[in-house]
């Protein structure tokens, strides 16, 4: 299983590579990368609502680099508290903030300082700063109290984590009883080679850390989440250089996944 990285893998070096990659995206989203970005990609590949994207400032949507559409997993209800546990520049976070309304809250956690700055400015420009809070942190140790969140949003995060069980335990910890997980992530059709798993560049490209598709619901169930099911599939690496780095029969793709505590 891909729940853990290879035994001799340097997790801190991986975090450094991931932070370095997304710091670059935050500073220059228009540079060349091996994954897609931006509002056109979100709309055309992932099925985001064009009107919701158009209502957000470029500092957020131009830096969007998700791999699926977590909002395909379910609704955001007025007054709910939402956590985006690796919010990046804030596209998903701000969509959730608008949907939860003035009585709700949207908390974004991210480990990349420049992405947090973009998300904070995006919230101000979108007129949503009164219901958005940005926090420094990592998805393996969320700076959020137990049982305080109605919906956890996740987009392209689990594949980046060396210890995926720990990430799912944190999701379970912060969700209220009955709280929901709306998760989009990268999966593969079969297990990657150890050489691929140990390649930091492929980790930063959201491929080397991908779970085999069947492992996702099993991992959620193992930490106590219920009713796990896949609800969407996305060809998120179509026409990217990242797709050329792995075998075609791996069928690297994005999915949306739902579960409840």
Kinemage of the C-alpha trace (Angstrom):
@kinemage 1
@onewidth
@group {chain A} dominant
@subgroup {mainchain}
@vectorlist {calphas} color= white
{ca unk a 1} P 0.000 0.000 0.000
{ca unk a 2} L 1.014 3.647 -0.501
{ca unk a 3} L -0.223 4.740 2.920
{ca unk a 4} L 3.391 5.327 3.980
{ca unk a 5} L 6.333 6.605 1.947
{ca unk a 6} L 9.333 4.293 1.368
{ca unk a 7} L 11.078 3.423 4.630
{ca unk a 8} L 14.262 5.340 3.765
{ca unk a 9} L 12.405 8.372 2.428
{ca unk a 10} L 13.302 11.766 3.912
{ca unk a 11} L 9.915 13.245 4.849
{ca unk a 12} L 11.384 16.639 5.729
{ca unk a 13} L 13.080 16.859 2.352
{ca unk a 14} L 9.763 16.000 0.728
{ca unk a 15} L 8.025 18.817 2.623
{ca unk a 16} L 10.785 21.161 1.511
{ca unk a 17} L 10.295 20.162 -2.136
{ca unk a 18} L 6.523 20.536 -1.917
{ca unk a 19} L 6.789 23.915 -0.171
{ca unk a 20} L 9.360 25.057 -2.736
{ca unk a 21} L 7.119 24.048 -5.646
{ca unk a 22} L 4.022 25.791 -4.328
{ca unk a 23} L 5.988 28.850 -3.269
{ca unk a 24} L 6.961 29.140 -6.944
{ca unk a 25} L 3.324 28.804 -7.990
{ca unk a 26} L 2.333 31.500 -5.491
{ca unk a 27} L 4.992 33.879 -6.800
{ca unk a 28} L 4.499 33.140 -10.501
{ca unk a 29} L 1.478 31.018 -11.443
{ca unk a 30} L 2.137 31.641 -15.149
{ca unk a 31} L 5.538 29.911 -15.226
{ca unk a 32} L 5.949 26.401 -16.676
{ca unk a 33} L 4.960 23.536 -14.358
{ca unk a 34} L 4.150 19.855 -14.842
{ca unk a 35} L 0.558 20.293 -13.652
{ca unk a 36} L -2.376 22.474 -14.682
{ca unk a 37} L -3.424 25.689 -12.934
{ca unk a 38} L -5.962 28.460 -13.156
{ca unk a 39} L -9.677 29.107 -13.586
{ca unk a 40} L -9.987 27.746 -17.140
{ca unk a 41} L -8.569 24.423 -15.972
{ca unk a 42} L -10.893 24.394 -12.943
{ca unk a 43} L -13.891 25.025 -15.185
{ca unk a 44} L -13.063 22.883 -18.226
{ca unk a 45} L -11.327 19.891 -16.617
{ca unk a 46} L -12.878 19.760 -13.152
{ca unk a 47} L -16.398 21.114 -13.610
{ca unk a 48} L -16.242 24.162 -11.342
{ca unk a 49} L -19.078 26.673 -11.610
{ca unk a 50} L -17.924 29.451 -13.994
{ca unk a 51} L -19.902 32.104 -12.102
{ca unk a 52} L -18.299 31.163 -8.770
{ca unk a 53} L -14.832 31.285 -10.321
{ca unk a 54} L -15.520 34.644 -11.982
{ca unk a 55} L -16.520 36.109 -8.613
{ca unk a 56} L -13.083 35.382 -7.116
{ca unk a 57} L -9.966 37.560 -7.460
{ca unk a 58} L -7.138 36.487 -9.795
{ca unk a 59} L -4.676 36.258 -6.897
{ca unk a 60} L -6.593 33.175 -5.774
{ca unk a 61} L -7.978 31.530 -8.923
{ca unk a 62} L -4.865 32.013 -11.075
{ca unk a 63} L -2.930 29.959 -8.497
{ca unk a 64} L -5.500 27.170 -8.289
{ca unk a 65} L -3.781 23.780 -8.729
{ca unk a 66} L -6.359 21.262 -7.527
{ca unk a 67} L -6.832 17.794 -8.988
{ca unk a 68} L -10.602 17.410 -8.685
{ca unk a 69} L -13.756 19.148 -7.508
{ca unk a 70} L -14.498 18.608 -3.800
{ca unk a 71} L -17.822 20.441 -4.154
{ca unk a 72} L -19.095 17.553 -6.281
{ca unk a 73} L -19.177 15.531 -3.040
{ca unk a 74} L -21.954 17.532 -1.374
{ca unk a 75} L -23.413 20.855 -0.327
{ca unk a 76} L -22.159 23.581 1.977
{ca unk a 77} L -25.020 24.733 4.206
{ca unk a 78} L -25.450 28.285 5.541
{ca unk a 79} L -23.815 28.811 8.921
{ca unk a 80} L -21.462 25.828 8.732
{ca unk a 81} L -17.800 25.851 9.734
{ca unk a 82} L -15.575 24.704 6.885
{ca unk a 83} L -11.909 23.687 7.007
{ca unk a 84} L -9.705 23.595 3.926
{ca unk a 85} L -6.745 21.712 5.353
{ca unk a 86} L -4.240 22.819 2.672
{ca unk a 87} L -5.904 25.866 1.206
{ca unk a 88} L -3.180 27.169 -1.094
{ca unk a 89} L -4.161 30.546 -2.539
{ca unk a 90} L -7.744 30.025 -1.442
{ca unk a 91} L -9.958 29.144 -4.415
{ca unk a 92} L -11.844 26.319 -2.669
{ca unk a 93} L -11.731 28.168 0.642
{ca unk a 94} L -13.387 31.279 -0.790
{ca unk a 95} L -16.040 29.291 -2.650
{ca unk a 96} L -16.870 27.553 0.630
{ca unk a 97} L -16.877 30.879 2.504
{ca unk a 98} L -19.368 32.353 0.070
{ca unk a 99} L -21.601 29.278 0.271
{ca unk a 100} L -21.632 29.125 4.072
{ca unk a 101} L -22.732 32.762 4.257
{ca unk a 102} L -22.155 35.520 6.817
{ca unk a 103} L -23.107 33.300 9.757
{ca unk a 104} L -20.553 30.634 8.804
{ca unk a 105} L -16.770 30.376 9.004
{ca unk a 106} L -14.126 29.139 6.585
{ca unk a 107} L -10.713 28.220 7.996
{ca unk a 108} L -7.758 27.700 5.683
{ca unk a 109} L -4.577 25.960 6.828
{ca unk a 110} L -1.420 25.908 4.711
{ca unk a 111} L 2.300 25.353 5.297
{ca unk a 112} L 3.499 27.692 2.505
{ca unk a 113} L 3.762 31.323 3.690
{ca unk a 114} L 3.340 32.901 0.259
{ca unk a 115} L 0.211 30.851 -0.434
{ca unk a 116} L -1.239 31.979 2.908
{ca unk a 117} L -0.571 35.602 1.942
{ca unk a 118} L -2.368 35.088 -1.375
{ca unk a 119} L -5.339 33.467 0.359
{ca unk a 120} L -5.583 36.280 2.914
{ca unk a 121} L -5.475 38.966 0.248
{ca unk a 122} L -7.945 36.989 -1.858
{ca unk a 123} L -10.403 36.913 1.039
{ca unk a 124} L -10.101 40.680 1.448
{ca unk a 125} L -10.549 41.381 -2.268
{ca unk a 126} L -13.556 39.051 -2.421
{ca unk a 127} L -15.209 40.817 0.522
{ca unk a 128} L -15.091 37.647 2.610
{ca unk a 129} L -12.453 38.517 5.207
{ca unk a 130} L -15.075 38.672 7.968
{ca unk a 131} L -15.745 34.926 7.675
{ca unk a 132} L -12.315 33.618 6.555
{ca unk a 133} L -9.375 32.791 8.806
{ca unk a 134} L -5.965 31.681 7.514
{ca unk a 135} L -3.707 29.613 9.791
{ca unk a 136} L -0.136 28.358 9.513
{ca unk a 137} L -0.004 24.593 9.825
{ca unk a 138} L 0.307 21.170 8.272
{ca unk a 139} L -2.347 18.631 7.429
{ca unk a 140} L -0.713 16.046 9.733
{ca unk a 141} L -1.124 18.327 12.779
{ca unk a 142} L -3.998 20.714 12.171
{ca unk a 143} L -4.206 23.821 14.404
{ca unk a 144} L -7.921 23.177 14.918
{ca unk a 145} L -9.823 21.922 18.019
{ca unk a 146} L -11.397 18.479 18.186
{ca unk a 147} L -14.921 18.053 16.788
{ca unk a 148} L -15.200 21.679 15.623
{ca unk a 149} L -15.663 21.361 11.837
{ca unk a 150} L -18.788 20.618 9.790
{ca unk a 151} L -17.002 20.000 6.476
{ca unk a 152} L -13.349 19.312 5.682
{ca unk a 153} L -12.397 20.222 2.114
{ca unk a 154} L -9.308 18.601 0.637
{ca unk a 155} L -7.958 19.035 -2.891
{ca unk a 156} L -4.740 17.369 -3.999
{ca unk a 157} L -3.390 17.015 -0.466
{ca unk a 158} L -3.363 13.365 0.624
{ca unk a 159} L -0.998 12.323 -2.155
{ca unk a 160} L 1.574 14.845 -0.860
{ca unk a 161} L 1.601 13.399 2.667
{ca unk a 162} L 4.242 10.798 3.621
{ca unk a 163} L 1.942 9.380 6.348
{ca unk a 164} L -1.577 9.272 4.938
{ca unk a 165} L -3.098 7.468 7.911
{ca unk a 166} L -2.060 10.374 10.122
{ca unk a 167} L -3.719 12.834 7.723
{ca unk a 168} L -6.995 10.902 7.832
{ca unk a 169} L -6.845 10.621 11.626
{ca unk a 170} L -6.541 14.404 11.814
{ca unk a 171} L -9.537 14.808 9.515
{ca unk a 172} L -11.535 12.470 11.748
{ca unk a 173} L -10.378 14.315 14.884
{ca unk a 174} L -11.480 17.780 13.777
{ca unk a 175} L -14.842 16.771 12.270
{ca unk a 176} L -17.961 17.042 14.380
{ca unk a 177} L -20.067 13.880 14.705
{ca unk a 178} L -21.946 13.764 11.419
{ca unk a 179} L -19.387 16.076 9.792
{ca unk a 180} L -18.465 15.434 6.174
{ca unk a 181} L -15.282 15.016 4.182
{ca unk a 182} L -15.279 16.385 0.624
{ca unk a 183} L -11.964 15.193 -0.782
{ca unk a 184} L -10.413 15.390 -4.236
{ca unk a 185} L -7.128 13.615 -4.841
{ca unk a 186} L -4.935 11.729 -7.272
{ca unk a 187} L -5.169 7.947 -7.530
{ca unk a 188} L -3.583 5.289 -9.727
{ca unk a 189} L -4.781 1.973 -11.124
{ca unk a 190} L -1.927 -0.068 -9.641
{ca unk a 191} L 0.969 0.296 -7.225
{ca unk a 192} L 3.913 2.443 -8.350
{ca unk a 193} L 7.476 1.148 -8.308
{ca unk a 194} L 9.676 1.906 -5.303
{ca unk a 195} L 11.869 4.089 -7.518
{ca unk a 196} L 8.849 6.207 -8.451
{ca unk a 197} L 7.696 6.362 -4.828
{ca unk a 198} L 11.136 7.653 -3.802
{ca unk a 199} L 11.255 10.428 -6.435
{ca unk a 200} L 10.665 13.823 -4.726
{ca unk a 201} L 9.879 15.535 -8.037
{ca unk a 202} L 7.084 13.040 -8.709
{ca unk a 203} L 5.792 13.637 -5.173
{ca unk a 204} L 5.641 17.381 -5.779
{ca unk a 205} L 3.837 16.630 -9.061
{ca unk a 206} L 1.096 14.836 -7.055
{ca unk a 207} L 1.880 11.431 -8.598
{ca unk a 208} L 4.450 9.499 -6.534
{ca unk a 209} L 2.348 9.676 -3.372
{ca unk a 210} L -0.935 8.718 -5.017
{ca unk a 211} L -2.990 5.915 -3.514
{ca unk a 212} L -4.259 3.007 -5.542
{ca unk a 213} L -7.944 3.846 -6.080
{ca unk a 214} L -9.267 1.020 -3.866
{ca unk a 215} L -7.110 2.173 -0.945
{ca unk a 216} L -8.898 5.496 -0.501
{ca unk a 217} L -12.207 4.203 0.932
{ca unk a 218} L -10.336 1.559 2.935
{ca unk a 219} L -8.118 4.183 4.563
{ca unk a 220} L -11.091 6.380 5.447
{ca unk a 221} L -12.897 3.431 7.018
{ca unk a 222} L -9.794 2.440 8.995
{ca unk a 223} L -9.817 5.763 10.907
{ca unk a 224} L -13.557 5.663 11.623
{ca unk a 225} L -15.084 7.561 8.707
{ca unk a 226} L -18.266 6.029 7.290
{ca unk a 227} L -20.174 5.783 4.014
{ca unk a 228} L -17.052 6.431 1.960
{ca unk a 229} L -17.618 6.502 -1.780
{ca unk a 230} L -16.123 7.895 -4.973
{ca unk a 231} L -18.391 10.465 -6.624
{ca unk a 232} L -16.333 11.898 -9.487
{ca unk a 233} L -13.401 11.186 -11.824
{ca unk a 234} L -11.142 13.713 -13.616
{ca unk a 235} L -8.437 13.541 -16.271
{ca unk a 236} L -6.478 16.190 -14.395
{ca unk a 237} L -3.067 15.387 -15.915
{ca unk a 238} L -4.165 15.389 -19.553
{ca unk a 239} L -1.581 17.182 -21.717
{ca unk a 240} L 0.899 17.704 -18.868
{ca unk a 241} L 4.565 16.743 -18.644
{ca unk a 242} L 3.855 14.950 -15.356
{ca unk a 243} L 1.765 12.347 -17.173
{ca unk a 244} L 4.745 11.547 -19.404
{ca unk a 245} L 6.884 10.593 -16.408
{ca unk a 246} L 4.875 7.473 -15.460
{ca unk a 247} L 3.628 4.409 -17.292
{ca unk a 248} L 0.366 4.819 -19.193
{ca unk a 249} L -1.152 1.733 -17.567
{ca unk a 250} L -1.009 3.468 -14.171
{ca unk a 251} L -4.000 5.553 -15.317
{ca unk a 252} L -3.145 8.492 -13.068
{ca unk a 253} L -6.313 10.529 -12.529
{ca unk a 254} L -8.199 12.664 -10.039
{ca unk a 255} L -11.244 11.575 -8.059
{ca unk a 256} L -13.721 13.148 -5.671
{ca unk a 257} L -14.492 11.191 -2.505
{ca unk a 258} L -17.188 11.597 0.162
{ca unk a 259} L -17.212 10.281 3.728
{ca unk a 260} L -18.911 11.166 7.011
{ca unk a 261} L -17.890 10.905 10.664
